[in-house]
Amino acid sequence: MSPGAMTATHDSVRIGRWVERFRRMRLVVAVAALAFAGLWMFGAIAVLPALAGFALIAAAALIATASGTETPVALATNEPRAPR
């Protein structure tokens, strides 16, 4: 197998992880967008503070999803388990 083929597989796994992270945070980002858009539309907050607040919440949601548990790689049935 060529090194290029291994890189393509590794990249698709990496992209899949990012897609999963965005999927987990979409509700938080949508609610934050609606909240800041509403505050801006009713004149309670200016556009720049609204965008900054939204960016901070989106960044916090992205960081929070990074600590999610990843699925461990399954062992083959004939491989011994690690000693405890």
C-alpha positions as CSV (number, residue, x, y, z in Angstrom):
1,M,0.0,0.0,0.0
2,S,1.4,3.4,-0.9
3,P,1.8,6.1,1.7
4,G,-0.6,8.4,-0.2
5,A,-3.4,5.9,0.3
6,M,-2.8,5.8,4.0
7,T,-2.9,9.6,4.2
8,A,-6.2,9.7,2.4
9,T,-7.8,7.3,4.9
10,H,-6.3,9.2,7.8
11,D,-7.7,12.4,6.4
12,S,-11.2,11.0,6.0
13,V,-11.2,9.9,9.6
14,R,-10.0,13.3,10.7
15,I,-12.8,15.0,8.7
16,G,-15.3,12.6,10.2
17,R,-14.3,13.7,13.7
18,W,-14.8,17.3,12.8
19,V,-18.2,16.6,11.3
20,E,-19.2,14.8,14.5
21,R,-18.0,17.7,16.6
22,F,-20.0,20.2,14.6
23,R,-23.1,17.9,14.8
24,R,-22.9,17.8,18.6
25,M,-22.6,21.6,18.9
26,R,-25.2,22.6,16.3
27,L,-28.0,23.2,18.9
28,V,-25.9,25.4,21.1
29,V,-24.7,27.5,18.1
30,A,-28.2,27.8,16.7
31,V,-29.7,29.0,20.0
32,A,-26.8,31.4,20.5
33,A,-27.3,32.8,17.0
34,L,-31.0,33.3,17.5
35,A,-30.5,34.9,20.9
36,F,-27.8,37.4,19.7
37,A,-29.8,38.1,16.5
38,G,-32.9,38.9,18.6
39,L,-30.9,41.1,21.0
40,W,-29.4,43.0,18.0
41,M,-32.8,43.3,16.2
42,F,-34.5,44.8,19.2
43,G,-31.7,47.3,19.8
44,A,-30.5,45.8,23.1
45,I,-27.0,45.2,21.9
46,A,-24.9,46.6,19.0
47,V,-23.8,44.4,16.1
48,L,-20.1,44.0,17.1
49,P,-20.7,42.9,20.7
50,A,-23.4,40.5,19.4
51,L,-20.9,39.0,16.9
52,A,-18.2,38.8,19.6
53,G,-20.6,37.1,22.0
54,F,-21.6,34.6,19.4
55,A,-18.0,33.9,18.5
56,L,-17.1,33.3,22.1
57,I,-20.1,30.9,22.6
58,A,-19.3,29.0,19.4
59,A,-15.6,28.7,20.4
60,A,-16.6,27.4,23.9
61,A,-18.9,24.9,22.3
62,L,-16.2,23.7,20.0
63,I,-13.8,23.3,22.9
64,A,-16.4,21.5,25.0
65,T,-17.0,19.0,22.2
66,A,-13.3,18.3,21.9
67,S,-13.3,16.5,25.3
68,G,-15.9,14.0,24.2
69,T,-15.1,10.3,24.6
70,E,-13.8,8.6,21.5
71,T,-14.7,5.1,20.7
72,P,-11.7,2.8,21.5
73,V,-10.4,0.5,18.7
74,A,-11.9,-3.0,19.1
75,L,-9.5,-5.8,19.8
76,A,-9.5,-8.9,17.6
77,T,-11.0,-11.9,19.4
78,N,-7.7,-13.7,19.4
79,E,-5.7,-10.8,21.0
80,P,-5.1,-10.9,24.7
81,R,-6.4,-8.1,26.9
82,A,-4.0,-5.8,28.7
83,P,-3.2,-6.8,32.3
84,R,-4.8,-4.7,35.0
